[in-house]
Amino acid sequence: MTGKILIVEDEPIIALDLEQELVEFGFEVAGRAQCADEALMAVEESLPDLALMDLHILGSLDGVETARLLRDAYQIPSVFLTAHSDDHTVSRAVREMPYGYLTKPFQSRELKATIQVAMHKAKVDANMRGAHARSSSAMDGMNEALLALSLEGDVQFINTAAEQLTGIPREQATGLQFRDVIHLDNRRSPLTVVSARRGLSGPIESFGLWLRQPGRGSLLVDLAISPTVDEAGMQTGYVLTMRKAEQRLRSQGLQGSLNEIEMFDLTPVPMVQLDSRGHIVRVNNAMLRDVNVAEEKLIGRTLAGLSRDPDPRISGKLMYQLLQGAQN
């Protein structure tokens, strides 16, 4: 196994021994540091995969605090090295979630095994962070607002669209109860399921709910909530999606218009449609077949004009069809 390792150790002889052993193991030494400042400089230059961190180093920051900096700022994990194994030191180190803990003096095989396990775990965690980042990026690109909730209804994640709809930034929303993020005026919301009981057998949808937006009035939205489950089929939480209802209403209105146009065109009775000024705006297929006249010769004309047309198909047959339809 290969990788770059930073040695943070204030005893030069121990640091040199560690470097020689790491090289023998096949690892690349990214640098040696005696204090937090030197460690941060080495990280900036070489970006190691792992730090071997002595808990007691020079400077105002000890190894525990330095490891926290490397983890938070650069996602670099640490294996702790110490000659002290007192309960207080161990408890402080454990809170920083190290990838290994070795008490001096240790054997070469212990060091090698600990580093190999740590490097493998670091690689797995890096892949998971990458997958999470890609997933978050994809969810941020969605038009739908998306919120991930725990079984207790705590917000675990919201995407950019959800931030815009609710008016609450992601950093502020994360950890809050969904009631403090999504303010609905409707009691028939599927979110009542989350309030009433833990567990959901399948997706629930509601349409036309009023969402209160702080400082912006209310917005009509459609909302759906689905359960999330683990590999064993046990429910772990909820995924909530929400979108502006205007998109659905516009689509339904367009579909209604298309249906009306289709019915007009396909009806077997010859028909024309007039605008408010009495001009023809549409002629259906039955009329065009009956009179055998191109539609462009009729569009925009009035019935009075058609009745005086020299073409008998228009002034005669078409007008007759219209009069018959009016009588019926």
C-alpha positions as CSV (number, residue, x, y, z in Angstrom):
1,M,0.0,0.0,0.0
2,T,1.3,3.5,-0.9
3,G,0.5,7.0,0.3
4,K,1.9,10.2,1.7
5,I,2.3,10.5,5.4
6,L,3.2,13.6,7.5
7,I,5.2,13.1,10.7
8,V,4.3,15.5,13.5
9,E,6.8,14.7,16.3
10,D,8.9,17.1,18.4
11,E,11.6,14.6,19.2
12,P,14.0,14.7,16.2
13,I,15.5,11.2,16.8
14,I,12.0,9.6,17.0
15,A,10.9,11.5,13.9
16,L,13.9,10.3,12.0
17,D,13.3,6.7,13.0
18,L,9.6,7.0,12.0
19,E,10.6,8.4,8.6
20,Q,13.0,5.5,8.0
21,E,10.4,2.9,8.9
22,L,7.8,4.5,6.7
23,V,10.1,4.5,3.7
24,E,10.8,0.8,4.4
25,F,7.1,0.1,4.4
26,G,6.8,1.7,1.0
27,F,5.2,5.0,2.1
28,E,6.2,8.5,1.0
29,V,7.1,10.9,3.8
30,A,5.3,14.2,3.1
31,G,7.4,16.1,5.7
32,R,8.4,16.4,9.3
33,A,7.0,18.9,11.7
34,Q,7.6,19.7,15.4
35,C,4.6,22.0,15.9
36,A,1.1,22.9,14.5
37,D,2.5,25.8,12.4
38,E,5.1,23.6,10.7
39,A,2.4,20.9,10.2
40,L,0.1,23.3,8.5
41,M,2.9,24.5,6.2
42,A,3.8,21.0,5.3
43,V,0.2,20.2,4.5
44,E,-0.1,23.3,2.2
45,E,3.0,22.1,0.3
46,S,2.3,18.3,0.0
47,L,-1.3,17.5,1.0
48,P,-0.6,14.2,2.7
49,D,-3.0,11.3,3.0
50,L,-2.4,10.8,6.8
51,A,-0.6,12.4,9.7
52,L,1.3,10.5,12.4
53,M,0.6,12.9,15.3
54,D,2.4,12.9,18.6
55,L,0.0,14.2,21.3
56,H,2.6,16.3,23.0
57,I,4.4,18.6,20.5
58,L,6.0,22.1,20.7
59,G,3.9,25.3,20.5
60,S,0.7,26.6,21.8
61,L,-1.4,23.8,20.2
62,D,-0.9,20.2,21.2
63,G,-1.3,17.2,19.0
64,V,-5.1,16.8,19.6
65,E,-5.8,20.4,18.6
66,T,-3.5,20.1,15.6
67,A,-5.2,16.9,14.5
68,R,-8.5,18.7,14.7
69,L,-7.2,21.5,12.4
70,L,-5.9,19.1,9.8
71,R,-9.2,17.2,9.9
72,D,-11.5,20.2,9.7
73,A,-9.5,22.3,7.2
74,Y,-8.0,19.6,5.0
75,Q,-9.9,16.3,5.7
76,I,-6.6,14.8,6.7
77,P,-7.0,12.0,9.3
78,S,-4.4,11.3,12.1
79,V,-2.9,8.4,13.9
80,F,-2.0,9.4,17.4
81,L,1.3,8.6,19.0
82,T,1.9,9.1,22.7
83,A,4.0,7.9,25.6
84,H,1.2,8.8,27.9
85,S,-1.9,6.6,28.2
86,D,-3.7,8.2,31.1
87,D,-7.5,8.3,30.9
88,H,-7.7,12.1,30.4
89,T,-5.3,12.0,27.4
90,V,-7.0,9.0,25.9
91,S,-10.5,10.6,26.2
92,R,-9.4,13.8,24.6
93,A,-7.8,11.9,21.7
94,V,-10.8,9.6,21.2
95,R,-13.1,12.6,20.8
96,E,-11.1,13.7,17.8
97,M,-12.0,10.4,16.1
98,P,-8.4,9.3,15.3
99,Y,-7.7,6.5,12.7
100,G,-5.4,4.8,15.2
101,Y,-3.8,5.2,18.6
102,L,-0.3,3.8,19.4
103,T,1.4,4.0,22.8
104,K,5.2,4.4,22.8
105,P,7.2,2.3,22.6
106,F,5.6,0.3,19.8
107,Q,6.8,-2.4,17.5
108,S,7.3,-1.9,13.7
109,R,4.6,-4.4,12.9
110,E,2.2,-2.5,15.1
111,L,3.0,0.7,13.3
112,K,2.7,-0.9,9.9
113,A,-0.6,-2.6,10.6
114,T,-2.1,0.6,12.2
115,I,-1.0,2.7,9.2
116,Q,-2.4,0.2,6.7
117,V,-5.8,0.1,8.4
118,A,-5.8,3.9,8.7
119,M,-4.9,4.5,5.0
120,H,-7.6,2.1,3.9
121,K,-10.2,3.8,6.1
122,A,-9.0,7.2,4.8
123,K,-9.5,6.1,1.2
124,V,-13.0,4.7,2.0
125,D,-14.0,7.9,3.8
126,A,-12.6,10.1,0.9
127,N,-14.7,8.1,-1.6
128,M,-17.8,8.5,0.6
129,R,-17.2,12.3,0.8
130,G,-16.8,12.4,-2.9
131,A,-20.0,10.5,-3.4
132,H,-21.8,12.7,-1.0
133,A,-20.5,15.8,-2.7
134,R,-21.6,14.6,-6.1
135,S,-25.0,13.6,-4.6
136,S,-25.3,17.0,-3.0
137,S,-24.3,18.8,-6.2
138,A,-26.9,16.8,-8.1
139,M,-29.6,17.6,-5.6
140,D,-28.7,21.2,-5.6
141,G,-29.3,21.2,-9.4
142,M,-32.8,19.9,-9.0
143,N,-35.8,22.3,-9.7
144,E,-37.7,20.6,-6.9
145,A,-37.1,21.5,-3.3
146,L,-35.8,18.5,-1.5
147,L,-35.4,17.9,2.3
148,A,-34.1,14.8,4.0
149,L,-35.6,14.2,7.4
150,S,-34.8,11.8,10.2
151,L,-37.5,9.6,11.7
152,E,-37.9,12.2,14.4
153,G,-38.5,14.9,11.8
154,D,-35.2,16.6,12.1
155,V,-33.9,18.2,8.9
156,Q,-30.7,16.5,7.8
157,F,-30.2,18.1,4.4
158,I,-32.0,20.7,2.2
159,N,-31.0,21.6,-1.4
160,T,-30.8,25.0,-2.9
161,A,-34.4,25.0,-4.3
162,A,-35.6,24.2,-0.7
163,E,-33.6,27.1,0.6
164,Q,-35.2,29.4,-1.9
165,L,-38.8,28.2,-1.2
166,T,-38.5,28.2,2.6
167,G,-36.3,31.3,2.8
168,I,-34.1,29.5,5.4
169,P,-30.4,28.9,4.6
170,R,-29.1,25.3,4.7
171,E,-26.8,25.9,7.7
172,Q,-29.7,27.3,9.7
173,A,-32.2,24.6,8.7
174,T,-30.0,21.6,9.3
175,G,-30.8,20.1,12.7
176,L,-34.1,21.9,13.1
177,Q,-37.5,20.2,13.3
178,F,-39.3,20.3,9.9
179,R,-42.1,22.4,11.5
180,D,-39.6,25.2,12.0
181,V,-38.6,25.1,8.4
182,I,-41.8,24.3,6.5
183,H,-44.7,26.4,7.5
184,L,-48.0,25.2,5.9
185,D,-51.4,26.6,6.4
186,N,-53.0,23.2,5.5
187,R,-53.8,20.6,8.1
188,R,-54.2,18.0,5.4
189,S,-50.5,18.1,4.6
190,P,-48.8,14.6,4.5
191,L,-46.4,16.1,7.1
192,T,-49.0,15.3,9.7
193,V,-47.9,11.7,9.2
194,V,-44.4,12.5,10.5
195,S,-46.0,14.3,13.5
196,A,-48.4,11.5,14.3
197,R,-46.3,8.4,14.0
198,R,-43.0,7.0,13.0
199,G,-43.2,5.0,9.9
200,L,-44.6,5.3,6.4
201,S,-45.7,2.5,4.1
202,G,-45.3,4.4,0.9
203,P,-45.2,7.8,-0.7
204,I,-48.0,10.4,0.1
205,E,-48.8,13.4,-2.1
206,S,-50.8,16.5,-1.6
207,F,-51.6,19.2,-4.1
208,G,-52.3,22.9,-3.7
209,L,-51.0,23.6,-0.2
210,W,-50.2,27.1,1.0
211,L,-46.6,27.5,2.1
212,R,-45.9,30.6,4.3
213,Q,-42.7,32.3,3.2
214,P,-41.2,34.7,5.8
215,G,-41.6,38.3,4.6
216,R,-43.0,37.2,1.2
217,G,-46.6,36.1,1.9
218,S,-47.8,32.6,0.9
219,L,-47.1,30.4,-2.1
220,L,-49.2,27.5,-3.5
221,V,-47.1,24.3,-3.6
222,D,-47.4,20.6,-4.2
223,L,-45.7,18.3,-1.7
224,A,-44.8,14.6,-1.5
225,I,-43.1,12.6,1.3
226,S,-41.6,9.2,0.9
227,P,-39.9,6.8,3.4
228,T,-36.2,6.1,3.2
229,V,-35.0,2.6,4.2
230,D,-31.8,0.8,4.9
231,E,-30.5,-2.4,3.4
232,A,-32.5,-4.4,5.9
233,G,-35.7,-2.7,4.8
234,M,-36.0,-0.7,8.0
235,Q,-37.2,2.9,7.7
236,T,-34.5,5.4,8.5
237,G,-36.3,8.7,7.7
238,Y,-38.2,10.6,5.1
239,V,-37.5,12.4,1.8
240,L,-39.7,15.4,1.2
241,T,-40.1,17.1,-2.2
242,M,-41.9,20.3,-2.9
243,R,-42.5,22.4,-6.0
244,K,-44.5,25.5,-6.9
245,A,-48.0,24.4,-7.9
246,E,-48.1,27.0,-10.8
247,Q,-46.0,24.5,-12.9
248,R,-48.7,21.8,-12.5
249,L,-51.5,24.3,-13.0
250,R,-50.0,25.7,-16.1
251,S,-49.4,22.2,-17.5
252,Q,-53.0,21.2,-16.7
253,G,-54.3,24.4,-18.3
254,L,-52.2,23.7,-21.4
255,Q,-53.5,20.1,-21.6
256,G,-57.1,21.4,-21.2
257,S,-56.5,23.8,-24.1
258,L,-55.0,21.0,-26.2
259,N,-57.9,18.7,-25.4
260,E,-60.4,21.4,-26.5
261,I,-58.6,22.0,-29.7
262,E,-58.5,18.3,-30.5
263,M,-62.2,18.0,-29.8
264,F,-63.0,20.9,-32.1
265,D,-60.8,19.5,-34.9
266,L,-62.1,15.9,-34.6
267,T,-65.9,16.6,-34.2
268,P,-67.8,15.3,-37.2
269,V,-70.1,18.4,-37.3
270,P,-68.8,21.2,-39.6
271,M,-67.8,24.2,-37.4
272,V,-66.0,27.5,-37.4
273,Q,-64.9,29.6,-34.5
274,L,-65.3,33.3,-34.4
275,D,-63.5,35.9,-32.3
276,S,-65.3,38.7,-30.4
277,R,-65.5,40.9,-33.6
278,G,-67.0,38.1,-35.7
279,H,-63.9,37.1,-37.6
280,I,-63.2,33.4,-38.3
281,V,-60.2,32.2,-36.2
282,R,-60.5,28.4,-36.7
283,V,-62.2,26.0,-39.1
284,N,-62.5,22.3,-38.1
285,N,-61.6,19.4,-40.3
286,A,-65.2,18.4,-41.1
287,M,-66.0,21.8,-42.5
288,L,-62.8,21.8,-44.7
289,R,-63.7,18.4,-46.0
290,D,-67.3,19.3,-46.8
291,V,-66.6,22.6,-48.7
292,N,-63.2,21.5,-50.1
293,V,-61.7,25.0,-49.5
294,A,-58.2,25.9,-48.2
295,E,-58.4,27.2,-44.6
296,E,-56.4,30.3,-45.5
297,K,-59.3,31.5,-47.7
298,L,-61.6,31.6,-44.6
299,I,-59.4,32.7,-41.7
300,G,-59.9,36.3,-40.7
301,R,-63.1,36.8,-42.7
302,T,-66.6,37.6,-41.4
303,L,-69.7,35.6,-42.2
304,A,-71.1,38.6,-44.1
305,G,-68.1,38.6,-46.3
306,L,-68.3,34.9,-46.9
307,S,-72.0,35.2,-48.0
308,R,-70.9,37.5,-50.8
309,D,-67.9,35.4,-52.0
310,P,-68.1,34.6,-55.7
311,D,-67.0,31.0,-54.9
312,P,-70.2,29.0,-54.5
313,R,-68.4,26.5,-52.2
314,I,-68.0,29.4,-49.7
315,S,-71.1,31.5,-50.3
316,G,-73.3,28.5,-50.9
317,K,-72.2,25.2,-49.3
318,L,-70.2,26.7,-46.3
319,M,-72.9,29.2,-45.4
320,Y,-75.6,26.5,-45.7
321,Q,-73.6,24.3,-43.3
322,L,-73.3,27.1,-40.8
323,L,-77.0,28.0,-41.1
324,Q,-78.0,24.4,-40.6
325,G,-75.7,24.2,-37.5
326,A,-77.3,27.4,-36.1
327,Q,-80.8,26.0,-36.6
328,N,-79.9,22.7,-34.9
